[in-house]
């Protein structure tokens, strides 16, 4: 199986490392290559396990030939980068390729749908593993987590699905196939709608989001997400979401959310595809999403100050 990873952010390098190391002792014609967003002359990258020193590993750089022959292409880029990344390579992607997205938030499917071919299959990979980019080609694994995978466009025959799951399970571990990945996507969106903006705007670690000062805000965010999801045909429980978000914040209490890290480093955030997505769906369905709209505007205002 020929797999191409697009993007060399923390998740891109983590996925590349896990997949490339997993195939070393496998039989058959397997290859994993990396297509960075910017060209590099480097031939090695650094990887650090949790509480371990950095080690150097060689990497295979993807080219047009590898892209054209790829069985699987995993886009490990931010939500706002997906459309441009797809546009740059979609003329090379084969008609029967499996395409995987790994970003936070929702809304990219609507953007790239016109570029997809009827015979292609698009999957969502929801990762909860922690990774931190120490340098341009140095990633540190900061924590294990569960991963969910499922179809959001097209179909996947049982043979391809089995092969794909075998490859990913050997590398990412704790991977579950979801027949209804949309439900899992909305749960992750709800988590991000709470933890990301609150931690970014208040410059706090994830665990501090559970403080009483943010309780009413959290409840309002969840209530709006559930109302919008219902209009989209997804049924969520406010009670279960509150408990889920509390548990995630607690289990990652010392972690810095991706949005907080983006704000601290004066980078563009994914707010448009998180709280901004809820705002737009609220307008579509004529629902009030005051808290999500407020957070969306507040983070955008922070970005405007960079």
URQUIMO-V669319 format. One line per field, one symbol per residue. phi: phi as a letter, one per 20 degrees, with the letter a starting at -180 (. if undefined). psi: psi as a letter, one per 30 degrees, with the letter a starting at -180 (. if undefined). burial: # if it has 24 or more other ideal C-beta (glycine too) atoms within 12 Angstrom, else .. Layout:
# URQUIMO-V669319
phi=???
psi=???
burial=???
This chain:
# URQUIMO-V669319
phi=.eddedodfgffffffffffffegeeeoedbccddffcgbefdccdcdfglcffcecfceefcgffffefeccdedcfgfdgffffffcffefffdfedcdcffncpfgffegfeeegeecddddeddfebceebgccddfdrfaecccaedbnccffffffffffffffdelkddedfdffffffffffgffefffffffdlcfgfffffgfdfffgffgfgfffffggfendecdffffgfffgfffffdgeedffffffffeldfeegfddffffgffffgeldfcgfffffgffffffffeg
psi=kjkkkkkhaeeeeeeeeeeeeffegkllikkklkjlfkklflfllkkklkhllkkkkllkklaeeeefgkekkjjilleffeeeeeefffffklfglkkkkgllalffeeefeffkkeflkklkjjkgkkkkjelehjkkkfklllkkklkfkalkleeeeeeeeeeeefeflhkkkjeifeeeeeeeeeeefdeeeeeefghllefffflefgeeeeeeeeeeeeeeeefggkklkeeeeeeeeeeeeefheglkleeeeeeeghlklgefgceeeeeeeeeeghkkheeeeeeeeeeeeeeff.
burial=#######################......########.......####........#.####...##..##############.##.###..##..#############.##..##...##############...#######.#.#######..#...##..##.##.###..#.##..######################.#######...#..##.##########..#.#.#....##.###.##..#..#########....###############....#.#.######.###.##...
